[in-house]
Amino acid sequence: MRYRLRLSIRYDFGRPISAGRQLLRVCPRELPDVQHASDCDVTITPSPLERDVFGDFFGSQVIQLVLPPGVSKLCIDMTARVHRFAAEGAFDLSAPLSRLATELTEITDLGPDSPHHFLKASPRIPDVPQIAQFAARACAGAPTTHAAVESLGRALNAHLRFDPKATEVDTPIADAFAGRHGVCQDFSQIMIAGLRSIGIPAAYASGFLRTLPPPGRPRLEGADAMHAWVRAWTGIEAGWTEYDPTNACFVGTDHVTIGYGRDYSDAAPVTGAMRLHGAQSGAHSVDLVEEPG
């Protein structure tokens, strides 16, 4: 599937800021045999005093900005082209869950894709006994690690209610799970906590999701979304697989990846610090428009 991608992020500040440094992770990532990204262009208005680009440990492109003082509105616009390859149908080659720990001991690499980085608690995904108990029940009897990932994803999708007003970006996963509601960030981080609790390495994936209108309805401009899902390591032979608990499905051509991390703190699209006082507001829109070819 080929897409023309456009992202627009807007921030309005009640009073002009006096200083600001931001890190942006917004460009789609090159993933061999999964996703090809090209022509990524990011425009910042007003122009930053400094701008630098580097790759983080997990392979995401990071744009570092130093903003000028006096800014009352910040606009971030990204355009790119993405070719997302369809996954070939395959047998479940993942390890039995009972063997996964043994296979982990055979992995000695500590590079960005090493499963060892994604097995223990991380800053935004602590150990939560209630989530661990839920995961153990949901995955009981799963014949393979792949099957356990799907079982937990489906169980969480049925247990949690999508509610964009129920949580904030820093809501603890224990609170979102107890309230049985949240957004894609909450669904994903809760699932990651559950997978790790039963010995499955799991990473946070950030990106974009193409949303399809109801039959007979026109496609609305800006109606696609920034999104999050889960990347789980299923053994030496099968490697990594990706699951979207918000939509109870394995990731496919409607998903476009920005990058991966241990949790949201490693993969947030916009992070940094600003010196400001007064109210602020923000909004974003995403367009994933299919292209021929």
MARROBA-907080 format. One record per atom (N, C-alpha, C): x, y, z; residue in one letter. Coordinates in steps of 0.001 Angstrom, whole numbers, padded with zeros to 6 digits, always signed. Layout:
// residues N
XYZa
...
// end
This chain:
// residues 293
+000850-001175+000000m
+000000+000000+000000m
+000897+001239+000000m
+000612+002155-000934r
+001396+003391-001015r
+000558+004557-000507r
+001182+005404+000321y
+000472+006522+000922y
+001228+007835+000720y
+000459+008886+000622r
+000980+010235+000825r
+000548+010632+002232r
+001510+010946+003083l
+001256+011186+004494l
+001438+012663+004813l
+000496+013186+005603r
+000623+014563+006067r
+000219+014642+007534r
+001062+015258+008331l
+000791+015478+009752l
+000861+016971+010031l
-000105+017475+010795s
-000113+018874+011197s
-000334+018936+012710s
+000593+019570+013436i
+000480+019753+014888i
+000506+021241+015178i
-000429+021699+016017r
-000537+023112+016357r
-000554+023290+017867r
+000239+024250+018353y
+000214+024636+019762y
-000056+026133+019845y
-000955+026526+020724d
-001234+027930+021002d
-000943+028198+022475d
-000178+029246+022743f
+000208+029597+024104f
-000498+030884+024519f
-001067+030865+025719g
-001793+032045+026204g
-000901+033263+026308g
+000371+033040+026657r
+001363+034107+026712r
+002618+033631+025995r
+003355+034524+025358p
+004557+034113+024621p
+005551+033390+025526p
+006178+032345+025003i
+007182+031603+025765i
+008479+032409+025803i
+009300+032137+026819s
+010586+032831+026906s
+011746+031948+026457s
+011533+030620+026405a
+012568+029701+025922a
+011928+028347+025694a
+012527+027555+024808g
+011989+026223+024562g
+012945+025364+023767g
+013046+024100+024153r
+013826+023102+023410r
+012944+021877+023257r
+012753+021405+022023q
+011837+020312+021745q
+012531+019209+020959q
+012059+017976+021177l
+012492+016820+020394l
+011283+016265+019658l
+011403+016110+018355l
+010297+015617+017525l
+010641+014240+016975l
+009720+013308+017142r
+009784+012001+016484r
+008506+011875+015673r
+008558+012316+014429v
+007348+012368+013609v
+007531+011753+012225v
+008750+011476+011801c
+008979+010967+010446c
+008840+009449+010410c
+008153+008906+009399p
+008045+007442+009280p
+009417+006815+009091p
+009535+005591+009587r
+010824+004922+009642r
+011002+003957+008476r
+012238+003788+008063e
+012583+002775+007065e
+012703+001429+007766e
+011909+000448+007321l
+011918-000886+007907l
+012005-001897+006763l
+013146-002524+006557p
+013312-003452+005439p
+012226-004522+005415p
+011660-004727+004231d
+010617-005722+003970d
+009289-005414+004656d
+009215-004280+005355v
+007975-003901+006041v
+007471-002550+005555v
+008350-001574+005493q
+007927-000211+005191q
+009074+000565+004567q
+008792+001243+003458h
+009769+002130+002828h
+009251+003558+002932h
+010068+004447+003482a
+009682+005846+003651a
+010606+006728+002832a
+010048+007780+002228s
+010845+008690+001418s
+010242+010093+001465s
+011038+011051+001052d
+010595+012445+000887d
+009999+013027+002165d
+010552+012683+003306c
+010028+013236+004556c
+010533+014666+004716c
+009611+015576+004921d
+009947+016995+005067d
+009196+017543+006270d
+009912+018185+007172v
+009304+018757+008373v
+009539+020264+008377v
+008454+021021+008452t
+008509+022482+008480t
+008074+022965+009856t
+008872+023858+010450i
+008582+024415+011763i
+008320+025911+011600i
+007198+026381+012144t
+006864+027801+012095t
+006516+028274+013504t
+007222+029317+014006p
+008303+030080+013374p
+009599+029268+013303p
+010515+029726+012504s
+011769+029001+012324s
+012538+028933+013642s
+013058+027771+013985p
+013825+027645+015237p
+015176+028342+015143p
+015717+028683+016315l
+017055+029266+016358l
+018105+028218+016004l
+017870+026972+016415e
+018766+025866+016104e
+017922+024662+015707e
+018472+023844+014820r
+017786+022622+014393r
+018832+021569+014084r
+018651+020395+014653d
+019598+019302+014471d
+018822+018008+014294d
+019401+017039+013611v
+018761+015746+013386v
+019725+014646+013814v
+019216+013677+014571f
+020032+012537+014970f
+019139+011316+015133f
+019744+010145+015223g
+019005+008913+015460g
+019116+008515+016919g
+018000+008120+017524d
+018073+007676+018913d
+018513+006211+018976d
+018647+005684+020195f
+019167+004329+020363f
+018327+003303+019628f
+016989+003499+019603f
+016102+002507+019007f
+015880+002718+017507f
+016573+003689+016907g
+016544+003845+015459g
+015592+004871+014919g
+014879+005604+015771s
+013972+006645+015299s
+014751+007914+014951s
+014272+008627+013926q
+014854+009929+013615q
+014312+010963+014596q
+015207+011746+015190v
+014824+012777+016150v
+015265+014132+015627v
+014337+015083+015601i
+014645+016463+015229i
+014680+017290+016512i
+015812+017911+016775q
+015982+018732+017983q
+015864+020201+017614q
+015020+020934+018354l
+014751+022335+018060l
+015066+023208+019264l
+015609+024381+019017v
+015665+025446+020007v
+014777+026563+019496v
+013707+026861+020233l
+012721+027832+019780l
+013115+029236+020200l
+012769+030226+019384p
+013075+031612+019766p
+012133+032089+020861p
+012555+033043+021688p
+011635+033601+022684p
+010530+034402+021998p
+009410+034535+022692g
+008311+035332+022158g
+007323+034570+021311g
+007474+033243+021200v
+006571+032441+020381v
+005217+032300+021094v
+004138+032593+020394s
+002789+032396+020939s
+002037+031304+020187s
+002571+030864+019052k
+001971+029784+018268k
+003093+028976+017639k
+003003+027645+017742l
+003998+026763+017141l
+003292+025802+016206l
+003790+025729+014966c
+003199+024848+013955c
+004268+023863+013466c
+003924+022588+013473i
+004800+021525+012999i
+004073+020803+011871i
+004642+020838+010674d
+004020+020199+009506d
+004988+019204+008899d
+004527+017967+008735m
+005363+016910+008156m
+004641+016295+006972m
+005367+016106+005881t
+004847+015370+004735t
+005850+014285+004370t
+005350+013165+003839a
+006219+012053+003457a
+005452+011137+002519a
+006195+010256+001905r
+005598+009159+001137r
+006022+007844+001784r
+005068+006916+001856v
+005303+005650+002533v
+004758+004513+001693v
+005559+003467+001540h
+005101+002223+000917h
+005092+001167+002011h
+003906+000730+002376r
+003752-000287+003422r
+003491-001623+002744r
+004357-002616+002990f
+004262-003899+002311f
+003296-004821+003057f
+002510-005548+002314a
+001584-006505+002919a
+002367-007697+003443a
+002014-008137+004629a
+002672-009313+005208a
+002219-010574+004502a
+003165-011454+004248e
+002820-012718+003623e
+002199-013654+004662e
+001217-014397+004242g
+000623-015381+005144g
+001661-016414+005546g
+001649-016758+006818a
+002686-017676+007295a
+002139-018522+008427a
+002780-019655+008619f
+002437-020501+009755f
+002951-019852+011041f
+002373-020236+012139d
+002824-019763+013441d
+004103-020509+013811d
+005225-019814+013675l
+006524-020412+013984l
+007054-019946+015335l
+006224-019275+016110s
+006682-018758+017398s
+006922-019885+018392s
+007709-019586+019387a
+008070-020588+020390a
+006897-020868+021323a
+006795-022082+021827p
+005860-022317+022933p
+006232-021384+024085p
+005250-020873+024775l
+005524-019928+025852l
+006449-020536+026903l
+006350-021833+027114s
+007185-022506+028110s
+008662-022528+027722s
+008956-022339+026412r
+010351-022380+025942r
+010932-020977+025728r
+010115-019938+025799l
+010578-018604+025423l
+011752-018141+026295l
+011708-018397+027591a
+012799-017978+028472a
+014118-018625+028082a
+014051-019883+027673t
+015267-020577+027238t
+015816-019944+025965t
+014940-019619+025026e
+015391-018993+023782e
+015982-017607+024047e
+015442-016901+025040l
+016002-015598+025382l
+017450-015712+025835l
+017788-016766+026540t
+019162-016934+027013t
+020137-017160+025863t
+019614-017557+024703e
+020461-017786+023537e
+020734-016497+022767e
+020040-015403+023119i
+020244-014114+022469i
+021305-013353+023250i
+022451-013113+022621t
+023540-012384+023289t
+023679-010957+022770t
+023029-010639+021669d
+023101-009291+021101d
+022360-008295+021993d
+022939-007111+022170l
+022296-006050+022948l
+022060-004811+022097l
+021901-004999+020787g
+021582-003895+019891g
+020150-003409+020088g
+019725-002420+019295p
+018412-001803+019478p
+017244-002777+019404p
+017372-003848+018621d
+016283-004805+018462d
+016364-005971+019430d
+017315-005959+020331s
+017445-007064+021268s
+016224-007146+022174s
+015635-008321+022330p
+014465-008450+023215p
+014777-008171+024679p
+016057-008214+025060h
+016419-008011+026461h
+016066-006606+026955h
+015981-005632+026043h
+015642-004262+026440h
+014164-004118+026827h
+013346-005101+026468f
+011898-004924+026542f
+011210-005953+027440f
+011958-006503+028367l
+011392-007536+029232l
+011080-007034+030637l
+011827-006053+031108k
+011654-005566+032470k
+010807-004293+032500k
+010425-003883+033697a
+009663-002648+033880a
+010456-001459+033334a
+009737-000439+032865s
+010342+000774+032314s
+009657+001986+032958s
+010127+003203+032686p
+009614+004363+033429p
+008096+004495+033469p
+007405+004232+032371r
+005953+004396+032341r
+005199+003067+032423r
+005939+001966+032478i
+005294+000650+032554i
+005888-000122+033723i
+005417+000167+034935p
+005887-000588+036095p
+005188-001937+036177p
+005623-002765+037121d
+004919-004013+037406d
+003611-003687+038128d
+002503-004195+037614v
+001185-003971+038216v
+000566-005343+038457v
+000439-005779+039705p
-000048-007136+039980p
-001404-007442+039346p
-002315-006483+039324q
-003639-006729+038748q
-003556-007004+037249q
-002659-006299+036566i
-002479-006538+035128i
-001822-007899+034914i
-000867-008244+035756a
-000201-009541+035647a
-001197-010685+035841a
-002086-010551+036804q
-003100-011584+037041q
-004045-011705+035848q
-004432-010565+035278f
-005311-010572+034103f
-004615-011278+032939f
-003337-010957+032720a
-002592-011566+031609a
-002443-013064+031791a
-002171-013500+033008a
-002018-014936+033263a
-003297-015687+032940a
-004435-015104+033313r
-005723-015759+033005r
-005995-015752+031504r
-005732-014619+030854a
-006039-014488+029429a
-005197-015422+028574a
-003962-015669+028987c
-003037-016461+028168c
-002929-017911+028601c
-003657-018299+029616a
-003604-019686+030092a
-004011-020637+028973a
-003173-021609+028709g
-003486-022597+027683g
-003091-022202+026272g
-002542-021000+026068a
-002111-020610+024725a
-000980-021524+024266a
-001089-022152+023090p
-000083-023133+022673p
+001245-022524+022250p
+001214-021260+021806t
+002442-020610+021356t
+002472-019176+021877t
+003638-018543+021737t
+003772-017149+022147t
+002904-016246+021272t
+002863-016518+019983h
+002008-015749+019066h
+000556-015828+019513h
+000111-017008+019872a
-001267-017183+020335a
-001510-016448+021649a
-000505-016420+022535a
-000643-015697+023795a
-000783-014200+023559a
-000007-013657+022611v
-000121-012239+022266v
-001538-011920+021805v
-002065-012737+020917e
-003420-012491+020422e
-004453-012645+021527e
-004299-013643+022375s
-005264-013866+023450s
-005325-012672+024394s
-004159-012151+024773l
-004146-011004+025671l
-004696-009760+024982l
-004323-009551+023717g
-004837-008383+023002g
-006345-008386+022893g
-006916-009524+022570r
-008376-009621+022459r
-009053-009438+023824r
-008455-010010+024853a
-009045-009895+026190a
-009036-008439+026659a
-007946-007725+026412l
-007886-006322+026817l
-008839-005468+026005l
-008971-005763+024720n
-009902-005010+023891n
-011332-005140+024410n
-011679-006331+024918a
-013015-006539+025471a
-013150-005922+026863a
-012047-005850+027595h
-012081-005371+028985h
-012077-003843+029068h
-011376-003188+028147l
-011196-001741+028190l
-012123-001041+027211l
-012524+000168+027572r
-013377+000999+026703r
-012558+002177+026199r
-012591+002394+024880f
-011873+003538+024322f
-012604+004823+024699f
-011907+005725+025379d
-012506+006982+025828d
-011422+008049+025830d
-011420+008952+024839p
-010353+009957+024737p
-010357+010982+025863p
-011424+011027+026653k
-011497+012006+027746k
-011188+011389+029109k
-010953+010090+029152a
-010819+009398+030441a
-009431+009521+031049a
-008398+009670+030221t
-007026+009688+030722t
-006249+010851+030133t
-005139+011177+030796e
-004181+012153+030295e
-002922+011412+029862e
-001992+012144+029251v
-000788+011503+028732v
+000044+010876+029850v
-000075+011402+031074d
+000715+010868+032181d
-000106+010048+033170d
-001308+009610+032793t
-002106+008753+033661t
-001401+007418+033870t
-001193+006985+035114p
-000545+005687+035348p
-001356+004542+034751p
-000672+003516+034262i
-001390+002409+033640i
-002268+001676+034647i
-001869+001670+035920a
-002701+001017+036939a
-004055+001705+037055a
-004072+003042+036937d
-005329+003782+037017d
-006187+003535+035781d
-005575+003534+034594a
-006338+003285+033370a
-006924+001879+033380a
-006145+000913+033855f
-006635-000462+033908f
-007768-000594+034925f
-007617+000024+036086a
-008663-000047+037107a
-009946+000628+036635a
-009807+001716+035878g
-010983+002408+035351g
-011571+001769+034110g
-010806+000829+033532r
-011243+000087+032344r
-011519+001006+031152r
-010677+002032+030999h
-010864+002939+029874h
-009539+003621+029538h
-009496+004241+028364g
-008307+004952+027950g
-008239+005103+026446g
-007051+005476+025972v
-006804+005655+024538v
-005744+004649+024104v
-005295+004749+022853c
-004366+003747+022326c
-003089+003655+023142c
-002611+004783+023676q
-001421+004747+024527q
-001656+003866+025746q
-002826+004002+026379d
-003146+003209+027564d
-003304+001731+027212d
-004089+001440+026153f
-004276+000056+025722f
-002916-000611+025502f
-002027+000091+024798s
-000743-000505+024428s
+000154-000716+025639s
+000252+000294+026511q
+001147+000156+027654q
+000623-000877+028658q
-000694-000985+028784i
-001262-002034+029634i
-000936-003413+029058i
-001083-003565+027747m
-000773-004854+027126m
+000707-005183+027270m
+001574-004194+027109i
+003000-004429+027276i
+003302-004914+028689i
+002689-004277+029689a
+002885-004707+031071a
+002448-006155+031252a
+001315-006518+030659g
+000823-007883+030765g
+001733-008889+030095g
+002215-008565+028905l
+003120-009478+028198l
+004420-009668+028974l
+005000-008582+029457r
+006246-008697+030207r
+006057-009537+031468r
+004882-009426+032076s
+004646-010162+033324s
+004650-011670+033119s
+004371-012135+031887i
+004389-013575+031617i
+005626-013977+030808i
+006624-013075+030764g
+007914-013415+030164g
+008059-013121+028691g
+007133-012358+028097i
+007227-012010+026669i
+007784-010597+026537i
+008963-010411+025923p
+009479-009062+025701p
+008516-008271+024813p
+008245-007036+025196a
+007269-006245+024447a
+007697-004789+024408a
+007570-004180+023226a
+007962-002791+022996a
+006746-001951+022640a
+006898-000648+022829y
+005869+000331+022461y
+006156+000800+021036y
+005158+000755+020170a
+005288+001215+018785a
+004451+002463+018586a
+005025+003473+017966s
+004285+004696+017647s
+004205+004871+016145s
+003138+005499+015692g
+002989+005709+014261g
+001663+006338+013914g
+001141+005927+012763f
-000100+006485+012234f
-001036+005350+011840f
-002310+005635+011868l
-003321+004650+011487l
-004270+005264+010471l
-004428+004568+009345r
-005440+004990+008379r
-006801+004518+008866r
-007752+005427+008936t
-009111+005088+009344t
-010024+005160+008129t
-010871+004157+007976l
-011764+004097+006823l
-013156+004569+007230l
-013807+005406+006413p
-015143+005889+006743p
-016175+004775+006607p
-017342+004933+007241p
-018418+003952+007065p
-018814+003849+005598p
-019331+002694+005170p
-019747+002537+003773p
-020700+003651+003345p
-020413+004222+002189g
-021271+005272+001659g
-020958+006659+002164g
-020046+006773+003113r
-019682+008083+003652r
-018368+008557+003029r
-018207+009873+002816p
-016958+010376+002244p
-015830+010341+003266p
-014616+010258+002753r
-013448+010304+003621r
-013235+011734+004087r
-013033+011943+005378l
-012860+013275+005933l
-011382+013632+006006l
-011037+014820+005547e
-009659+015278+005592e
-009221+015424+007056e
-008041+014914+007364g
-007503+015021+008710g
-008041+014009+009695g
-008831+013040+009201a
-009513+012110+010116a
-008677+010898+010497a
-007517+010688+009844d
-006638+009609+010265d
-005990+010001+011593d
-005154+009161+012152a
-004742+009407+013537a
-003301+009021+013799a
-002692+009740+014759m
-001477+009229+015377m
-001911+008068+016263m
-001077+007051+016358h
-001548+005821+016977h
-000392+005128+017699h
-000753+004156+018524a
+000241+003337+019235a
-000229+001904+019268a
+000722+000990+019258w
+000411-000434+019346w
+001592-001155+019990w
+001611-002472+019914v
+002565-003285+020675v
+003423-004117+019723v
+004695-004223+020061r
+005624-005097+019336r
+006109-006163+020311r
+005880-007421+020004a
+006200-008505+020928a
+007186-009476+020286a
+008166-009909+021086w
+009154-010889+020598w
+008634-012292+020890w
+008555-013113+019838t
+007885-014412+019963t
+008817-015601+019787t
+010133-015370+019832g
+011076-016475+019728g
+012105-016259+018648g
+013134-017118+018654i
+014247-016955+017717i
+013795-017109+016272i
+012960-018076+015981e
+012564-018321+014594e
+011572-017299+014080e
+010566-016945+014868a
+009512-016034+014403a
+009865-014571+014627a
+010693-014255+015619g
+011097-012883+015865g
+009962-012018+016412g
+009917-010798+015901w
+008958-009804+016393w
+007640-009864+015627w
+006552-009657+016347t
+005240-009496+015734t
+004580-008275+016355t
+003631-007662+015648e
+003022-006424+016137e
+001507-006571+016224e
+000967-006108+017347y
-000469-006266+017618y
-001042-004936+018091y
-002237-004638+017607d
-002945-003395+017939d
-004107-003728+018871d
-003942-003564+020186p
-005026-003939+021108p
-006225-003008+021036p
-006025-001770+020608t
-007157-000844+020490t
-008162-001347+019472t
-007654-001999+018424n
-008518-002490+017349n
-008558-004014+017278n
-007942-004693+018244a
-007959-006159+018325a
-007539-006812+017014a
-006352-006427+016511c
-005877-007008+015247c
-004353-006959+015209c
-003784-007886+014422f
-002368-007774+014135f
-002160-006607+013173f
-001009-005981+013275v
-000726-004777+012497v
-000592-005128+011023v
-001163-004266+010165g
-001139-004503+008729g
-000826-003240+007958g
-001316-003169+006743t
-000958-002068+005856t
-001644-000749+006205t
-002596-000741+007123d
-003205+000515+007566d
-002366+001201+008642d
-001319+000540+009117h
-000443+001099+010141h
+000859+001568+009502h
+001325+002758+009878v
+002607+003302+009420v
+003447+003607+010648v
+004654+003060+010702t
+005489+003123+011900t
+006411+004331+011903t
+006451+005014+013056i
+007474+006031+013311i
+008664+005391+014014i
+008399+004661+015093g
+009508+004047+015810g
+009056+003236+017002g
+010040+002757+017759y
+009801+001874+018884y
+010530+002381+020123y
+010100+001897+021284g
+010767+002217+022534g
+010275+001305+023630g
+010814+001495+024838r
+010361+000688+025965r
+008940+001067+026376r
+008605+002341+026213d
+007265+002838+026519d
+007098+004186+025829d
+006024+004890+026167y
+005721+006162+025507y
+006852+007174+025647y
+007556+007155+026765s
+008606+008153+026988s
+009735+008052+025966s
+009942+006863+025385d
+010978+006692+024356d
+010501+007051+022958d
+009192+007172+022764a
+008661+007289+021408a
+007643+008408+021230a
+007476+009274+022219a
+006504+010363+022117a
+006822+011251+020924a
+005811+011686+020167p
+006086+012499+018983p
+006691+013859+019295p
+006312+014459+020426v
+006849+015764+020817v
+007180+015723+022297v
+008445+015965+022633t
+008856+016080+024033t
+009788+017273+024154t
+010106+017634+025389g
+011033+018736+025588g
+010630+019590+026759g
+011149+020814+026785a
+010873+021736+027881a
+010655+023135+027325a
+009728+023846+027962m
+009477+025244+027616m
+009385+026068+028893m
+009816+027311+028811r
+009649+028241+029920r
+008467+029133+029570r
+007370+028913+030265l
+006155+029651+029942l
+005264+029720+031155l
+004288+030603+031104h
+003239+030669+032120h
+001944+031041+031415h
+000827+030564+031964g
-000450+030782+031302g
-000929+029519+030622g
-002104+029618+030020a
-002747+028461+029395a
-002080+028115+028068a
-002245+026859+027659q
-001813+026432+026339q
-002784+025389+025815q
-002839+025243+024520s
-003704+024246+023899s
-003000+023689+022678s
-003422+022489+022276g
-002803+021860+021115g
-003784+020993+020360g
-003493+020752+019093a
-004337+019899+018255a
-003469+019327+017142a
-003912+018189+016583h
-003192+017629+015443h
-004176+016984+014482h
-003737+016854+013236s
-004519+016138+012226s
-003561+015310+011383s
-004073+014193+010864v
-003270+013259+010070v
-004049+012890+008818v
-003361+012856+007700d
-003941+012358+006449d
-003036+011286+005870d
-003594+010088+005654l
-002926+009004+004951l
-003735+008741+003690l
-003279+009291+002586v
-004019+009203+001336v
-003384+008151+000442v
-004158+007151+000067e
-003648+006074-000772e
-003273+006602-002150e
-002141+006153-002639e
-001675+006528-003968e
-001626+005303-004851e
-001831+005455-006152p
-001761+004298-007053p
-000338+003792-007195p
-000225+002522-007586g
+001090+001962-007858g
+001478+000895-006879g
// end
